[in-house]
Structure formats: C-alpha cells, structure tokens
Amino acid sequence: MTFGINSKGVYAIATTPFFEDGSIDFNSIDRLTDFYEESGCTGITILGIMGEAPKMEPDESRAIVKRVVSRAKVPIIVGVSAPGFAGMRSLARESMEMGAAGVMIAPPPALRTDDQIVNYFAGAVEAVGEDVPWVLQDYPLTLTVVMTPGVIARIITNHPSCLMLKHEDWPGLEKITKLRSLQKSGDLRDFSILCGNGGMFLDFEPERGADGAMTGYGFPDMLTELVQLFADGKRDEAHDLFDVHLPLIRYEQQLGVGLAIRKHVLKRRGVIATDAQRKPAQMLTPTAKAEVDYLLARMARKDKRAAF
C-alpha cells in the first residue's frame, strides 16, 4: 500500500491498547484498526507520540507493525523517531519490508538552529534510506523544535522521499498559507499537508490548503465527515458539525491528559477493552471522567455517535 504527495482525508493517529498489567492487547488493536477504516479514514499512523512508542520494547514495536499492516486495507505510516539513527533505520526498514506505506520522523528536542534541523533530517534520510517515503512531523508545542516555513521548504526540497507534512504548529494557519504560496509561485514542489492538534483548528485548516487531518481524536468518523464537507464546499455545515465537538476537542488540549481522554472515549465507544496506559502515565481522575462523560452526553443531543 502506498501514500503520496496527493494524499487526502484523515490518517488516524492510533493509540496502542494495553491490558491493565501493561501488556499489549492485540485483539483491541484489531478492533481499533477496523474501527478507523469503518470511520472512513484514508490511512492510519501507528507508534507515534499518542501510540506511546517510547514505552515499547523493539520487538513489541515490530509486533504491532506486523499486526496492523497484515490487517489493514489502508496505508499504514509507522513512527520511527528514535534517539539514534541505528534504531530508526532498523524499525523503518523492517516496517517497509512488512508492508508499511511509509514512516514518520520527528526532530529531537535538542535541535535549535535552522541548519541543525536541516542537517538532522539529512542524516535521518540517509539512515532510513532515500527509497523510504516519509512524513515530516512539525510539532513544536511538544518537541520544542520550531521549524519555519523556510526550513520546511528546504527539507522538502532536499529530500524527494518526503511526501507529507504533519502540521501541528500552533498558531499554524499562516504557516499553511505560506507553504502553499511557495508552491503556487513555483518555489516548492507538491506535497500533502495533514494537520494534528486534536483537530483543534480543522475548522479553517482545509481552507488554508490542508489536505485533511492526522490526529487521534476519539471520533475519527466525525473528522472524515468534516473534511468531506469542506471538500464539497459545505462550509456552514462543516462549521456546525465542528462546533458540536469543539467542547470535547478543547477539553482534550489539557497538557498531559489528552491520551487518557482519547482512550476513555474509545473504551466508551466499545473499540478498546481498557483505557490503560503504560507507566509512567497520567490517568483521569473520577471527576475528570465524569466531566468527559457529561460532554459526551451533551454532544449526543446533536451527534448520535456520542450516544453509547
């Protein structure tokens, strides 16, 4: 399965389901994979930040890739970010051999200057191989690495194997506009832009030139509907749908508990068996769970997907 510079729609950022003892719940992985496809997702990204990738043993990461790729009917992107290039290379090459469509690479937090960032990705591409398609992850809020539109343009220009930008800057609407303007002027080649941040700005990102979303919000079926409404030119309907979900999307943006909220919602939807995370983890308090459930009940008045 492949993805390319014209990829559109929604690539779900997948959680990694665990049992309460911390072991991987492969049956829930199967249900989650099916759920994303049934929700209309055009792709799935695994072993990202939301997938708790840093908490995995290498053999566990490979087992997850094998399980998802063997079951999925849509392109699978594998997060391969690692402290060193050796581990990145081995996971990337083995994932591609198992049938992944590409990999995603994020910059390490230590990078500060533009040249450091550009040189890092040159080394990463050399490590995984120039034949491996990849996604550039731009997530300064968590990774603390600020990539200007000019730096992103340099990276994309230097590496034809970079096919997609995962855009998670905040604020970031002007960055999308700047990158698309560089393309219109002929100063930058084509590539896909899918946006993260839990869908927080997906009410305007498509109009700025984004091709869709790559995020882990617990209602991927809403995200796919929203992206399609924008594609069909139904702006008001898209904003109406977005507004119904905005309270929960906003609640998710609390630092440290976003994953816990998403796993709670997926458990409530019957997709995963538990909302367990691997330690160290920040779990929801009973009060926080009650607040999420209250938001879901309010959403259900206008969107039956929230009526469990």
Buried (B, 14 or more C-beta within 10 A) or exposed (E): EEBBBEBBBBBBBBBBBBEEEEEBBEEBBBBBBBBBBEBBBBBBBBBBBBBBBEBBEEEBBBBBBBBBBEBBEBBBBBBBBBEEBEBBBBBBBBBBEBBBBBBBBBBBEEBEEBEEBBEBBBEBBEBBBEEBBBBBBBBBEEBEBBBBBEBBBBBBEEBEBBBBBBBBBBEBBEBBBBBBEBBEEEEBEEBBBBBBBBBBBBBBBBEBBBBBBBBBBBBBBBBBBBBBBBBEEBEEBBBEBBEBBBBBBEBBBEEEBBBBBBBBBBBBBEBBBBBBBBEEBEBBEEEBBEBBBEBBEBBBEEBEBBEE
